[in-house]
Amino acid sequence: MTGRLSALWTLLRGDGQADRAVPPSGFTARLTVFTAAAMAFLAVFALAFSVSSGRLADRWAQELARTSTLRISAPAVEVEAQTAAALQVLEQTPGIAEARALTEAEEQALLEPWFGPDLPLDALPMPQLIEIVETEAGYDATGLRARLQAEVPGAVLDDHTRWRDPLVDAANRLRTLGWAALLLILGALAAMVTLAAQSALSANAQVIRVLRLVGARDSYIARAFVRRFTLRAAAGAVAGTAAGMACILLIPEGPADGFLTGLGFTGPGWLVPLLIPVLCAVIAFLATRLAANATLRSHL
C-alpha cells in the first residue's frame, strides 16, 4: 500500500528534468485536453441516458405490473348493467385490491394526447373502462376471464402483459445501449491519448536520445510522458464533465416518464458523473504507459 501511495505521489509531483522531454504545449497537448473534455462531455450524456432508461424501465415495470383494464363494449342500454355486474365480479375476485369505473372526463383525458381536447365522446361508441389495481399476490387472469365471459359477455380483460413487457424490454435495451456507448467513448479516449503520446514521443526523439546519453533509463523518460498526459487528460475530463452536468441541469423539467424531460440524475445519482474524470485519468495513464514503453523499445 505504501509503495502505491509513493508511486502516486511521484506521478503527481513529477520530475523537472524528465518533464523537459514532454512538450508543455503544442498540438499534442491541446489534442489531449480537447479529446478528454469532449469524451467526458459525451460520457456524461451516455451515463445519464443509461441511468434514465433504467429508471424508466423500473418505473414502467412497477406501475404496470399491478394494474389491469377491463373494457366493456355493449349496447348503450346494457353498458350500465354490465358495468355493475363486472364490478361485482371484480370485488369477489381474490387478488384484486380495487376496481372502479372511469368517468367520461377520465376517458377523455386518456384520449386527449392522441385526438386533442375537443374530441366529442358522446358521438362515438366509447367502451366503458374499469381500472383494476392488484394486490402483491395478484389474481388468476385465466379464471377471471372465464367468469367474465359467462357473466359479463361484453367484457374484455387486458392485464397489460401484451404491451408492458415489450416496453420494459425496450427501456432495458436502451440502458444497455447507453452503457455500450459509454464504453465506446472511453475506448475512443484511450485511442486518441495513445496516438497523441506516440506523436509526442516521435517529435521529441532528439531530446530522448540526449537523455539516454546522460544515463536516463526508458522507465524514467516514460514516467514523464505518463504524468504529463495523465494530468492533461484529467484536466480536460474535469472541464468536460462540468460542462456536461451543466447541460443536463439546463434540460427543461417535465414528466418523469419522458425520455428527454426525464433525462438526468436524481439525488445521490449526481455523484456518479464525478467518477468520469477519474476513469479518464486511469485510461490516459494506462494508454500512455503502454504507448511510451512500446515506442521507446521499438523506435527510439
N, C-alpha and C positions, 0 to 999 in steps of 0.2 A: 504493500500500500504506500509506504514511504517512497519507494522508487518511482511509482506512478505520479505521486504528487511532485516529486523532484523534476521528473520529465515534463510535467505540465508547466511548472514554474520556468523551466529552461525555455520551453516553447514560447511562453508569453514574454519573457524578458528578452530573449534573443541574444545575438552576438554582433556587436558593431562591425567587426572585421568581416565576418561571414556575410552580413547583410549587404555589403558592398557588391556582392555577386548578383544581387537581385535588383532590378531597376525599381526605384521608388515610385516612378510614374511612367507614363507612356501607354502604348497601345494595350499591352497585356494587362497592365494594372487596371485601366479603365474597363477593359473587356471583362475581367474577373468580377469587378464590383457591379457592373451593369448586369451581367448574367445572373449573379447571385440575387440581385434585387428583383429582377424580372421573374426569375423562377420562384422566389419566395412569395412574390405577389400572387402568382398563379397558384402556388401551393395553398395559400390561404383560401382561395375560392374553391379549389378542389376539395379541401378538407371541409369547408362549410357545406358544399354540395353533398358530400358523402354523409356528414353528420345530420343534415336536414332531411335527407332521403330516408335515413334510418329512423329518425324521429317520426317522420310521416308514416312509414310502414308500421311502426309500433302503434301509432295512434289509430290508423285505419283498422289494424287487427283487433285492437281492444274495443273500439267503438262499434264496429260492425259485427263482431263475434257474438254479441249478446242482444242483437236486435233483429227482428224479422218484420215482414209486412204481409198483411192479409188483404187481398184485393177482392172486392165483391162486385161482380158485374151481373146485374139482373135488371129486369124491367123496373121502371121508376116506382110502380105501385108495390113492388116486392122488396125494394132496397132496405127500407126501414125494418121490416120484419126479419129479413135475413141478417141484417147487421146485429139486431138484438140477439138472434139465435147464435150467431158466431161469437159474440161477446160472452154469452153464457157458456159455450163450449170451451172458450179460452180460459175463463175463470175456473173451470173444473179440471183443467189440464195441469198435471204436476210439472214443475219446471218453469212455469210462466209467472213472472213476478207482477207484471202489469200489462194491461191491454186497453187501449182506448181508441175510439173512432176519431179521425182527424176532421176538423171543421172545414167548411168551404174556404175560409180565409187561409188556413194552413195548406190546403191543397194548391191554392192559387200561388202561395209563396214558393212552393216546391217547383211549380212550372214557370214562374216568372223569369228565372235566368235563361230559359230556353225560348219562351214565346213573348216575353215582355209583360209589363204590368197591366195592360188593357185586355187581357185575354177574357172573353165572355164565357165563363164556365157554365152559365145557365143555358147556353145554346149548344153545349157539347155534351155528349153522353159520357160524363165522367164517372168512373167507378168509385165506390166508397172505399177508402183506405183505412185500415186499422193497424196502428203501431203496436208491436209486441216487444216487450222487454223481458229477456230471460233471466233466470237465476244463474248462479255459478254452475250448478249441476246441469242446466239445460233441459230441453224437453225432447220427446221422441217425435221427430218430424214425420216419420213414416206413419206412425199410429195416428197422429193428429190429422194428417191428410186424409186418411181413410175415414175417420169420423166426420170430418167436414164434408167429404163427398157424399156421405149418407144423410147428414142433417142440414147442410147448407150447400146446395148444389151449385150456387153461383160463386162460391169462394175459391180463391186460388192462393195458396201459401207460397211465399217467397222467403226462404231463410237466408238469402244473400250469398250463399256459398258459391253460386254460379258466377257471380261477378266480383265477390270480395277477394277470393283467392288470386285471380289474375292481377287485381290492383295491388295487393300486398307483394306479390311476386315481382311486379314491375318496379315498385319502390325499392325492394331489396336489390334488384339488379342495378338500379341507378346508384345505390350505395356502393355496390361492388365496382361500378364504373368510376365513381369518384375516387375510390382507393387506387384503382389501376392508373387513373390519370395522375394521381399524386406520385406514384412510383415512377411513372414515365418522366415527370417533371424533375424528380430528384436524379434520375438516371441521366437526363439531358444536362443537368448541372454538373454531374461528375465528368461527362464527356467534354464539356466546354472548359472546365478547370484543367483537365488533363492536357487539352490542346494548348491552352494558354501557358501552362507550366513548361511544356515541351518547347514552345516558341521562345519563351524567356531563356531557357537553358541554351538553346541554339544561338540566340542573339548575344549571349554573354559567354560564348565559348572561349574567347581570348582571356577574359578575366578568370575563368575557371582554370585554364591552363597555368596561369601565373600563380594562382593559389596552390595548385598542385606542386609547382616547382618549389615553393617555400615550405612544403611539408603538409599542406592541408589534405585531409582524407575526404573521400567522397561522402561519407556519412556526415561530416562537418558541413560540407557545402550543401548537401541535400537538406539538412536541417534548416538552413537559412531560407531555402525556397519553400519548404513546408510551412514554416512560421509565417512568412510574408503572405503567401497565397491563402492560408487558413484565415488569417486576420482580415484580409481583403474580402474573402467570401462571407465571413461572419458580419462584417460591417455592412456589406450590400444586402445581406439577408435581413438584418435588423431593419434597414430602411424599407425594403420591400414588404416585410411583414407588417410594419406600422402602416404603410400605405394601404395594404390590403384590408387590414382591420378597420381602418378609417372608412374605406369604401363600403364595407359590409354595414357599418353603422349608418351610412347615408341611404341605404335601401329603404324605401318607404314602408311603414308598418301596414299590415293588412291582416287578412285571415291567416291564422296559423297553419291551416291545412293547404295553403297555396305554395307552389314550388318557389316562386320568386319572392313573394312577400314573407314567406316563412324561411327564407334562406338566411342562415346565420348561426350564431351560437347563443346559448342561454345559460345564465347563471355561471357556475364554475367552468362551463364549457369554453368561456372566453380565455381561459388559461392555456387551453390546448394549442392554439396557434403560436404561443410563445416557445414551443418546442421546435418550431421550424428553423429559426436561426441556429439552434444547437445542432439539428440534423444537417443543415447546410455546412456548418463548420466541420463536423465529423466527416462528411462526404468529401469536402475540399481537402482535409488533412490526409485521408486515405488515398484519394486520387493523386494529389501532388506527390505524396511519398512514393507511390508506385511509379509514377511518371519520372520523377527525379532519379530514383535508383536505376530504373531501366535505361534511361537516356545516358546517365553518367557511365554505366557499364558498357554500353554498346556503341556510342557515338563520340563521346568526348574523351 
